[in-house]
Amino acid sequence: MHPRTVWQALPSPRYPLSSWPWRSAGYLISGALAGAVVLVVTATGAAVGGVLSVVLIGLPLLALLALTGIPVAALERRRLGLMGPAPAPDPHRRPAEPGLRSWAACRFRERATWWELGYALLFAVVLWPVDALAVAVCTAAPLAMLATPVLMEVYGDGTEFRVVKLWTVTTRPEAFATAAGGLVLLLGCYALGALAGARAELTRLLLTPGPAGPDERVMELSRSRVRLVDAFEAERRRIERDLHDGAQQRIVALTMMLGLARLDAPPGPLADQLTRAHEEAGRALAELRELIHGIHPQVLADYGLQAAVADAAERSVIPVALDVELPGRLPEAVEAAAYFVACEALANVARHSGASRAGISGGHRDGRLFLEVHDDGRGGASTSSGGSGLTGLADRVSVLDGRLALSSPAGGPTRLRVEIPCEWTDRSA
């Protein structure tokens, strides 16, 4: 089996002839060069930012310097591909919104950013000199020993030569013995692979994200739940658009054709069948329009929650008193959730309560939307009763960090209240 890491390759007798010694040398040499650059950039930026921060000019530069670890860590994770099957994964989250400000805010809140800054400082001060020393000891010294006979003739006049500034060779047999020792060290190169492997493991340990903590998992679950709701709303809009622009137009065309054929047909059985077909097409068109309206009414998209709730109250089969005052448009997800709560509540009132009248009140106060639906029916409603749809509404509201409360004692009255935290924006302008 082909080794996937240097640790798997080291025990093999074919290790000196494989690519792993060269990959190890490349990893350490590139680390030494990159570390020297990081040291110069970091020291320069810290010095300039420290001087300028006296007059508050350098604070943005110091903030930028705090993000230095991100490109350094990205480079280090890429370099880990030399010592393993693939680069290390990126632990950073995708910002919730596009733009530099959102990206910077997301990065400053992440723990991984500060881990990477600490690694960059460690890399600039400690790790790259270790990489350079390992390359010098495991590669440069054996090469210098291997070249001793030649260097002795060129620079030592064939009499003596000081090998790597450590010891003096005075005879040719000593020179060739030194070269043989350098060849053995160079061909072995096991120490180079071990050092490079240990260095890569340290980098992977410091830069690879570990298992997420409970708070991070809860946060990610909340984000994924919001993304699912957004995707669900987008799919609802797509279905509505396809039904409106596709199926509805075809049924309208069919109704017109049946109407014209009905007018042209002579009295008799054929005319009667065309009349029934025309009436069925009209009923199908009415049901389709009601279905499209239930998916996402156009009045909600165009005029907002207040107008959509008023429209739902007008279409209710029982009288509904309306008292909803909103300062402007709300986020689309909040408007959709509140609207469907109101529609489902009115449908339950009409089907199950036996009420003679109902009411809807609502508004926006203290950063929260509140909406209440009440009736004078028999009561006894419950979020756990099958078929009420209230459980699904409670789940939908909870996605937006809202809450749904139901009060429905036996004999009535029934009150359904929903509160959703949100800020309003005037999107009507």
C-alpha positions in Angstrom: 0.0 0.0 0.0 1.3 3.5 -0.9 2.1 5.4 2.3 -0.2 8.4 2.9 2.0 10.1 5.5 5.7 10.4 6.3 5.2 8.3 9.4 3.9 5.4 7.3 6.8 5.8 4.9 9.7 5.9 7.5 9.7 2.2 8.5 10.0 1.1 4.8 13.5 0.2 3.5 12.6 2.0 0.3 12.1 5.3 2.2 15.5 6.9 1.1 14.5 6.2 -2.6 10.9 7.5 -2.2 9.6 11.1 -2.6 9.2 11.5 1.1 12.7 12.8 1.9 12.3 15.5 -0.8 8.8 16.3 0.4 10.2 16.6 4.0 13.0 18.9 2.9 10.6 21.0 0.8 8.3 21.3 3.8 11.0 22.5 6.1 12.7 24.8 3.6 9.4 26.5 2.6 8.6 26.8 6.4 11.9 28.6 7.0 11.4 31.0 4.1 7.8 31.7 4.9 8.6 32.2 8.6 11.3 34.7 7.9 8.8 36.7 5.8 6.1 36.6 8.5 8.7 37.8 11.1 9.6 40.8 8.9 6.0 41.7 8.1 4.7 41.2 11.7 7.6 43.2 13.3 7.2 46.0 10.8 3.4 46.2 11.2 3.6 46.0 15.0 6.2 48.8 15.1 4.4 51.1 12.8 1.0 50.4 14.4 2.4 50.9 17.9 3.9 54.3 16.9 0.9 55.6 15.1 -1.6 54.3 17.7 -0.4 57.1 20.0 -2.5 59.5 17.9 -5.2 56.8 17.2 -4.2 56.6 13.6 -2.7 53.2 14.0 -5.7 51.4 15.6 -7.0 50.2 12.2 -3.5 49.0 11.4 -3.3 47.1 14.7 -6.8 45.6 14.0 -5.5 44.5 10.6 -2.4 43.1 12.2 -4.7 41.0 14.5 -5.9 39.3 11.3 -2.4 38.4 10.1 -2.8 34.9 11.4 -5.5 34.1 8.8 -3.4 34.1 5.7 -0.5 32.6 7.6 -2.7 29.8 8.8 -4.2 29.3 5.3 -0.6 29.0 3.9 0.3 26.5 6.6 -2.8 24.4 6.0 -1.9 24.3 2.3 1.7 23.3 3.1 0.4 20.3 5.2 -0.5 18.7 1.8 3.3 18.0 1.4 3.2 15.8 4.5 -0.1 14.2 4.1 -2.8 13.2 1.6 -4.5 16.6 1.6 -4.3 20.1 3.2 -6.0 20.7 6.5 -9.6 21.9 6.5 -10.5 25.5 7.0 -12.2 26.1 10.4 -13.7 29.5 9.5 -17.4 30.0 9.0 -18.9 31.8 6.1 -20.2 35.3 7.0 -23.9 35.7 7.1 -23.9 38.6 4.7 -21.5 39.7 1.9 -19.1 42.5 2.4 -15.9 43.4 4.1 -17.6 44.6 7.3 -19.6 41.4 7.8 -16.5 39.3 7.1 -14.4 41.2 9.6 -17.1 41.1 12.3 -17.4 37.3 11.8 -13.7 36.7 11.9 -13.1 38.8 15.1 -15.8 36.8 16.9 -14.3 33.4 16.0 -12.0 31.6 18.3 -10.0 30.2 15.4 -8.9 33.7 14.4 -7.1 34.2 17.7 -5.6 30.7 17.6 -4.2 31.5 14.2 -2.8 34.8 15.4 -1.0 33.0 18.2 0.3 30.4 15.8 1.6 33.2 13.5 3.5 34.8 16.4 4.9 31.3 17.4 5.8 30.7 13.7 7.6 34.0 13.3 9.6 33.7 16.6 10.2 30.0 17.2 9.1 27.6 14.5 10.9 28.9 11.4 14.3 29.0 13.1 13.7 25.3 14.1 12.9 24.5 10.4 16.0 26.2 9.2 18.2 24.5 11.8 16.7 21.1 10.9 17.4 21.7 7.2 21.0 22.8 8.0 21.7 19.8 10.2 20.0 17.1 8.1 20.7 18.4 4.6 23.4 21.1 4.4 25.8 19.4 6.8 25.7 16.0 5.0 26.1 17.8 1.6 29.1 19.7 2.9 30.7 16.4 4.3 30.0 14.7 0.9 31.9 17.5 -0.9 34.9 17.5 1.5 37.4 15.9 -1.0 36.6 18.5 -3.7 36.5 21.5 -1.3 39.8 20.3 0.2 41.5 20.4 -3.2 39.9 23.7 -4.2 40.1 25.7 -1.0 42.7 23.8 1.1 45.4 23.2 -1.5 45.1 19.5 -0.8 46.6 19.8 2.7 43.7 20.5 5.1 40.1 21.7 5.2 37.8 22.7 8.0 34.5 20.7 7.6 31.4 22.8 8.4 33.5 24.9 10.7 33.6 22.0 13.2 36.7 19.9 12.6 39.8 19.9 10.4 40.6 17.3 7.8 44.3 17.1 7.0 44.7 14.0 4.8 42.9 12.7 1.7 41.8 9.4 3.5 40.2 11.5 6.2 38.5 13.6 3.5 37.1 10.5 1.7 36.0 9.0 5.1 34.2 12.3 5.8 32.5 12.1 2.4 31.4 8.6 3.1 29.9 9.6 6.4 28.1 12.5 4.6 26.7 10.0 2.0 25.4 7.7 4.7 23.7 10.6 6.5 22.3 12.0 3.3 21.0 8.6 2.1 19.5 7.8 5.5 17.6 11.1 5.8 15.4 9.5 8.4 16.0 12.3 10.9 14.8 14.8 8.3 11.5 12.9 7.8 11.0 12.5 11.5 11.5 16.2 12.2 9.3 17.3 9.3 6.6 14.9 10.4 6.7 16.2 14.0 6.6 19.7 12.7 3.6 19.0 10.5 1.8 17.2 13.4 2.3 20.3 15.6 0.9 22.6 12.9 -2.1 20.3 12.3 -2.8 20.2 16.1 -2.7 23.9 16.4 -4.6 24.9 13.2 -7.1 22.0 12.6 -10.5 22.6 14.3 -11.3 20.2 17.0 -14.8 19.0 18.0 -17.2 21.9 18.5 -18.3 22.7 22.0 -22.0 22.6 23.1 -22.4 26.4 22.6 -20.9 26.3 19.1 -23.1 23.3 18.1 -26.2 25.0 19.4 -25.3 28.2 17.4 -24.6 26.2 14.3 -27.9 24.3 14.6 -29.7 27.7 15.0 -28.0 29.0 11.9 -28.8 25.8 9.9 -32.4 26.0 11.0 -32.7 29.6 9.8 -31.1 28.6 6.5 -33.7 25.8 6.1 -36.5 28.3 6.7 -35.1 30.7 4.1 -34.7 27.8 1.6 -38.3 26.7 2.4 -39.6 30.3 1.7 -37.6 30.5 -1.5 -39.1 27.2 -2.7 -42.6 28.4 -1.8 -42.1 31.5 -3.9 -40.8 29.4 -6.8 -43.9 27.1 -6.6 -46.2 30.1 -6.4 -44.5 31.7 -9.4 -44.7 28.5 -11.5 -48.3 28.0 -10.7 -49.2 31.6 -11.4 -47.3 31.9 -14.7 -47.8 28.3 -15.9 -50.8 26.2 -14.7 -53.1 29.2 -14.0 -52.5 30.7 -17.5 -53.2 27.4 -19.2 -56.5 26.9 -17.2 -57.5 30.4 -18.1 -56.9 29.7 -21.8 -58.8 26.4 -21.5 -61.8 28.2 -19.8 -61.9 30.8 -22.6 -61.8 28.1 -25.3 -64.6 26.1 -23.6 -66.6 29.3 -23.3 -66.2 30.1 -27.0 -67.0 26.5 -28.0 -70.1 26.6 -25.8 -71.3 29.7 -27.6 -70.7 28.2 -31.0 -72.3 24.8 -30.2 -75.9 24.2 -31.2 -78.4 23.4 -28.5 -78.2 19.7 -27.5 -76.2 17.2 -25.6 -72.9 18.6 -26.9 -73.7 22.1 -25.6 -74.7 20.7 -22.2 -71.4 18.9 -21.9 -69.5 22.0 -22.9 -71.4 24.0 -20.3 -70.5 21.5 -17.6 -66.9 21.4 -18.7 -66.7 25.2 -18.7 -68.1 25.3 -15.2 -65.6 22.7 -14.0 -62.8 24.6 -15.5 -64.0 27.8 -13.7 -64.1 25.9 -10.4 -60.6 24.5 -11.0 -59.3 28.0 -11.8 -60.9 29.4 -8.6 -59.3 26.6 -6.5 -55.9 27.1 -8.1 -56.1 30.8 -7.3 -57.0 30.1 -3.7 -54.1 27.6 -3.6 -51.7 30.2 -5.0 -53.0 32.8 -2.5 -52.4 30.4 0.4 -48.8 29.7 -0.6 -47.7 33.3 -0.4 -50.3 36.0 -1.1 -49.3 38.8 -3.4 -50.7 41.4 -1.0 -48.2 40.2 1.7 -45.2 40.6 -0.7 -46.4 44.0 -2.0 -48.0 45.8 1.0 -46.8 43.9 4.1 -48.2 42.1 7.1 -50.9 44.7 8.1 -52.6 44.6 4.6 -52.3 40.8 4.3 -53.9 40.3 7.7 -56.7 42.7 6.8 -57.2 40.7 3.6 -57.4 37.4 5.5 -59.9 39.0 7.9 -62.1 40.1 5.0 -62.1 36.6 3.5 -63.0 34.9 6.8 -66.4 33.3 7.0 -67.1 34.8 10.4 -66.9 38.5 11.3 -63.4 39.6 12.4 -62.6 42.8 14.2 -59.2 44.1 13.2 -56.8 46.2 15.3 -53.3 45.9 13.8 -50.9 48.9 13.6 -47.4 48.4 12.3 -44.8 51.2 11.8 -43.5 49.8 8.5 -42.3 46.6 6.8 -40.8 43.8 8.8 -38.3 41.1 7.7 -39.8 38.8 5.1 -39.5 35.7 7.3 -41.2 37.4 10.2 -44.1 38.7 8.0 -44.6 35.3 6.5 -44.6 33.5 9.9 -47.0 36.0 11.5 -49.4 35.9 8.5 -49.7 32.1 8.4 -50.2 32.1 12.2 -53.2 34.5 11.6 -54.6 32.5 8.7 -54.3 29.2 10.5 -55.9 30.6 13.6 -58.8 32.0 11.6 -59.2 28.7 9.9 -59.4 26.9 13.2 -61.9 29.4 14.5 -64.1 28.8 11.5 -63.8 25.0 11.6 -63.7 24.1 15.3 -64.7 26.9 17.7 -68.3 27.6 16.9 -67.6 31.3 17.4 -69.8 34.0 16.2 -67.1 36.6 15.9 -63.3 36.9 16.2 -60.7 39.6 16.4 -57.0 40.2 15.5 -54.9 42.7 17.3 -51.2 43.4 16.9 -48.3 45.8 16.7 -44.6 46.4 17.2 -43.2 47.3 20.6 -39.8 47.1 22.3 -38.2 45.4 19.3 -40.9 42.6 19.2 -43.8 42.0 16.9 -46.9 40.7 18.7 -50.1 39.4 17.1 -53.1 38.0 18.9 -56.2 36.2 17.5 -59.2 35.7 19.8 -62.7 34.4 19.5 -65.9 33.9 21.6 -66.1 30.2 20.8 -66.4 27.1 22.9 -62.6 26.9 23.7 -60.8 23.7 24.4 -58.1 24.2 21.7 -54.6 22.7 22.3 -51.3 22.7 20.6 -51.1 18.9 21.1 -54.4 18.1 19.5 -54.1 16.5 16.1 -55.1 18.4 13.0 -55.0 21.8 14.6 -51.7 22.9 12.9 -50.7 24.9 16.0 -47.7 22.7 16.7 -46.3 23.4 13.3 -46.9 27.1 13.8 -45.1 27.0 17.2 -42.1 25.3 15.5 -42.1 27.9 12.7 -42.2 30.8 15.2 -39.5 29.2 17.4 -37.1 29.2 14.4 -37.2 33.0 14.5 -36.6 33.0 18.3 -40.3 33.8 18.9 -42.9 32.2 21.1 -46.5 31.1 20.6 -48.9 31.1 23.6 -52.4 29.6 23.6 -55.1 30.2 26.2 -58.3 28.2 25.5 -60.2 27.1 28.6 -63.4 25.0 28.1 -66.2 27.3 27.4 -63.9 29.9 25.9 -62.7 32.4 25.0 -59.7 31.3 23.0 -56.6 33.6 22.7 -53.6 32.8 20.5 -50.7 35.1 20.9 -47.4 35.1 19.0 -44.3 37.3 19.7 -41.3 37.5 17.4 -38.2 39.6 18.0 -37.5 41.8 15.0 -36.7 45.3 13.9 -38.9 47.1 11.3 -37.6 48.8 8.2 -39.5 51.0 5.8 -39.3 48.9 2.7 -42.4 50.6 1.2 -40.3 53.7 0.3 
